[in-house]
Amino acid sequence: MCNYITFCCIFASEFYDRISLQKYNKNQYKLKMEKSPRKVWTKKGTGLMLARRFNVSPRWVSKVLNGGGDSQTARNIRAIAIKEYGGIAIG
């Protein structure tokens, strides 16, 4: 059972951003997989604030908010844009 769960988590991590394993009963598990939003709408000026906060160029922040890039920093920028700057996740 453990090897099967490990294989599923490693395989799924290539396609999904957040993976969690939930235990229901003694031997029943559910693998929960989620993707983070790719595009985020924000107010004007948010890109400059995010660029200063993460020490990257405003051009790269614009690319990330429009769906480009899939690094950990890109995911963090999208998450902060939604949580702290009132961004709207598109898809």
C-alpha positions in Angstrom: 0.0 0.0 0.0 2.7 2.5 0.9 4.6 2.0 -2.3 1.5 2.5 -4.3 0.7 5.8 -2.5 4.3 7.0 -3.0 4.1 6.2 -6.7 0.8 8.0 -7.1 2.1 11.1 -5.3 5.3 11.2 -7.4 3.4 10.7 -10.6 0.7 13.3 -9.8 3.2 15.9 -8.7 4.3 16.4 -12.3 0.8 17.6 -13.2 -0.6 19.1 -10.0 0.7 21.8 -7.7 -0.9 20.8 -4.4 -1.2 17.2 -3.4 -2.5 15.9 -0.1 -3.4 12.5 1.2 -6.5 12.3 3.4 -7.2 9.3 5.6 -10.9 8.3 6.0 -10.8 4.9 7.8 -8.1 2.6 9.0 -7.1 1.5 5.5 -8.9 4.0 3.2 -7.1 7.0 1.8 -8.1 9.6 -0.8 -5.5 11.5 -2.9 -6.6 15.1 -3.3 -5.0 17.0 -6.2 -5.4 20.7 -7.1 -4.0 23.0 -9.6 -3.2 26.6 -8.8 -4.7 29.4 -10.9 -2.7 30.3 -14.0 -4.0 33.8 -14.7 -4.7 36.5 -12.2 -6.3 39.9 -12.6 -5.0 42.7 -10.3 -5.4 46.4 -9.9 -3.0 48.8 -11.7 0.3 49.2 -9.8 0.2 45.8 -8.2 2.8 44.4 -10.5 5.4 47.0 -9.4 4.7 46.2 -5.7 5.1 42.5 -6.3 8.3 43.0 -8.3 9.8 45.0 -5.4 8.7 42.4 -2.9 10.1 39.4 -4.7 13.1 41.3 -6.2 12.3 40.5 -9.8 11.5 42.6 -12.9 8.0 44.1 -13.4 8.0 42.5 -16.9 8.5 39.0 -15.4 5.6 39.7 -12.9 3.4 40.6 -15.8 4.3 37.4 -17.6 3.6 35.4 -14.4 0.2 37.0 -13.8 -0.8 36.3 -17.4 -0.1 32.6 -17.1 3.6 32.2 -17.9 6.2 30.5 -15.8 5.7 27.6 -13.5 8.4 28.0 -10.9 7.9 28.1 -7.1 8.4 31.9 -7.2 5.7 32.3 -9.9 3.3 30.3 -7.8 4.1 32.4 -4.7 3.6 35.7 -6.7 0.2 34.5 -7.9 -0.8 33.4 -4.4 0.2 36.8 -2.8 -1.5 38.7 -5.6 -4.8 36.9 -4.8 -4.5 36.9 -1.0 -3.0 40.3 -0.2 -3.6 42.5 -3.2 -7.2 41.4 -4.0 -6.4 39.7 -7.3 -9.0 37.6 -9.1 -8.1 34.1 -10.3 -9.2 33.5 -13.9 -8.2 29.9 -14.7 
